[in-house]
């Protein structure tokens, strides 16, 4: 029998005496053991109505007021004040503290509650109730939060001014009225309604001209069958490996195993290869099997280039064979896109939709042009990317990888490194030509070296793009394909190098540098004249002496032969795509944070960072953000989630109004989040442009503060091109450098670590070839083991906004038995009115049509037949991948009291806030949603439900006790566009609270505290939700919340 000690720990009777003898907790010696508490069953959904006086209530048809089903009782035990009737008693609700209407609670056994007696402690501080994975995650979170709490207490820097009571910007002393501060026009409009066109399947217009995408042969050999023939066509699915074990050992050694020396030492142990039944006994023998017997992607070639008296090596593959490898991959065959399409939100075709590359205007226009000259073509949009990366910190070694992919692969697949949709096409030379002393000459030589190497690698595209090449896709269908350079992906230095423009200029348009700080509406920028530039480049043969001046007049550097000059249908100045990572996160956002820090003071900014409430999606910058160096794009992303909350009511120097600062920050955050939507419409692109315009209308606040003199920043200027580029090539997640940055790990850094660090590139290329062969063979083995099915075309739907999240609770509670006294206690879970709220919920679930007065009478007789409940301390929300169907944790809510960890450190309590649906809220929007703070997630003992509920009532498996915040206003604030909320309190000052089914919790929500002019010294991240009186709902906590609630 499981017994529960007064400290909350549970034991077998045999272990209880030992626990009491060893425990230092006075509770353990002051009270005897009690029996354990209940287990739970599956959740059920219960709809709770709504009225105007409390969350989620309604009125009856006969006009008699129905009781709010989620209203708390006062601290004295009385319900919220109601109009009295003559026969109504003025008495407190009588709930027996023991809770058992039919007898003593101690007479029940764990089996009566559906619990299984098992060894060990399953309560707070120990046990395996949540499973090993959850326990490990909880331990890591506890260690982190204990360390952060300890660090936070020692980090507060001195600030110039003493903290003062909170005030809004308008009440701030010295705040001046500014005509520019008045909200005007569309800049302040809400975005509601723009998402409607993104929620349903689009209306598709297929390319109607000629024979585009024509299939020339249907009897081609599917790629897996061709691979099988290369292996000899034998029945062994693991061939050339002799058995499953032989194959798995080979795969482990190449993908997961130790270095070759350690593996050779293992195989050298007498009898090991024989005992394992392996066909190889050393790394050399395994490599020989892989090199000679397994087909793979094209081999690397090594070429020498003589420049500036220095011999450079360039390694690359046949680009046409690399394209064939991607195009024929059987995993991609069901999803390949062969034709451009126009997508609209409805049959009226008034609003265009953009997502994958084939929905953009470039593919449609290029297909039309190609079809006029060579009918029956299938375009393969080529996307290339170059980016130099460091291999070592101290030896100053670097690599210059060149990546390739094709736009026919949907972006949802292409952006996953595990799908191998990118090919390492080559390594460019990394020489610095230090032997050339003249800097101008050196720069010209390096540019010419880059273009000469790129020209050599991409030269096969010249003929293939014009005449086409017959290729067979993974399903055996043959088409005439035309590989055409569509996009170049790179950061600003790479863009300048590729386009032969000068640093400080726009690589796309001719806007002068001193006009970069102005807003340019979409469609207005004057793109560079490709014909004029090509003519200038061709002038070298006829007028070499005037070549320099001719190029300067055309606005480009004098590069002898740019790699793109002869590529068909390529317009390099239009192929430079948006780069969210470098242009926005590492560019505009980096500047903005610096400006905000200078305007508001580093100490105050850091103090506010330390006091942000915790949330699963928000990083706690315990040291602040102003002292960080070498900040990554991911860290800038985390800063963006709290940046607006840092400035909402902050004080500016000389009493200057902060309204324009708030608007500038808000508008750039809107631009950042809108730019990353996975699907756009003409309407959302209008909002994107409007956000940029709002920033330009308010950016002069930084000039007035003396922080900036102008905004002639190339990365800020390029934001003007985002709308046009999205219309051309689809959304920004088609071409983000974030994906290629991730590839550096596999294709450069890991490859380098596998070498002896001497003459590394030949070793790196061989290592990569072998790894690719193992991946391909694994793909083939899985196909054989699944019955060798033929590829089937699958309809690829637009990615949508990823609105769905499934909530998930552990099978077993975190704590199997928590006394109700701990649930109610302020030092425990703080659910002060738990008994009253549960009684009210019970009455309403049994008789949902009762009026408010009738419910108040009924709850007096409710008995709670238990004094312990099982509790869950974490609620997860899972996202399902649309391609693999795998689920990952995208959000989580933590609900736990303060405790001491195993090392004696205090882990502060954490009760997260949540976004709660009243049962009738839509997938998007704020209507019918409320913010609540979750105090307890629990379950009513299964064996006792018949005591509390009528037999026909469907009782939800999991319930939550919620402390409510005030309802959202009809409109957000006109400047920061956030909703202002406060804890909802009763007349006696206690929190209004209620119990709801867990499945009404949509997700977590993060709140910005209203700090006032200065963040109060006594606030911390662990107590700010208790001490602050006003909050703002953070719409930037992650992209999912931005899309569902404020988009």
Buried (B, 14 or more C-beta within 10 A) or exposed (E): EBBBBBBBBBBBEEBBEEBBEEBEBEEBEEEEBBBBBBBBBEBEEBEBBBBEEBBBBBBEEEEEBBBBBBBBBBEEBBBBEBEEEEEEEEEBBEBEEBBBBEEEBEEBBBEBBBBEEBEEBBBBEBBBBBEEEBBEBBEEBBBEBBEBBEEBEEBBBEBEEEBEEBBBBEEBEEBEEEEBBEEEEEBBEBBEEBBBBBEEEBBEBEBEEBEBBBBBEEEBEBBBBBBBEEBEEEEBBBBBBBBEEBBBBBBEBBEEBEEBEEBBEBBEEEEEBEEBEBBBBBBEBBBEBBBEBBEBBBEBEEEEBEBBEBEBBBBBBBBBEBBBBBBBBBBBBBBBBBBBBBBBBEEEEEBBBBBBBBBBBBBBEBBBEBBEEBEBBBBBBBBBBBBBBEBEEEEEEBBBBBBBBBBBBBBBBBBBBEBBBBBBBBBBBBBEBEEBEEEEEBBBBBBBBBBBBBBBBBBBBBEBBBEBBEBBBBBBBBBBBBBBBBBBBBBBEBBBBBBBBEEEBBBBBBBEBEEBBEBBEBEEBEBBBBEBBBEBBEBBEEEEEEBEEBBEEBBBBBBBEBBBBBBBBBBBBBBBBBBBBBBBBBBBBBBBBEBBBBBBBBBBBBBBBBBBBBBBBBBBBBBBBBEBEEBEBEBBBBBBBBBBBBBBBBBBEEEBBBBBBBBBBBBBBBBBBBBBBBBBBBBBBBBBBBBBBBBBBBBBBBEBBEBBEEBBBBBBBBBBBBBBBBBBBBBBBBBBBBBBBBBBEBBBBBBBBBBEEEEBBEBBBBBBBBBBBBBBBBBBBEBBEEEEEEBEEEEBEBBBBBBEBEBBBBEBBBBBBBBBEBBBBEEBBBBBBBBBBBBBBBBBBBEBEBBBBBBBBBBBEBBBBBBBBBBBBBBBBBBBEBBEEEEEBBBBBBBBBEBEBEEEBBBBBBBBBBBBBBBEBEEBBBEBBBBBBBBBBBBBBBBBBEBBBEEEBEBBBBBBBBBBBBBBEEEBBBBBBBBBBEBBBBEEEBBBBBBBBBBBBBBBBBBBBBBBBBBBEEBBBBBBBEEBEBBBBBBBBBBBBBBBBBB
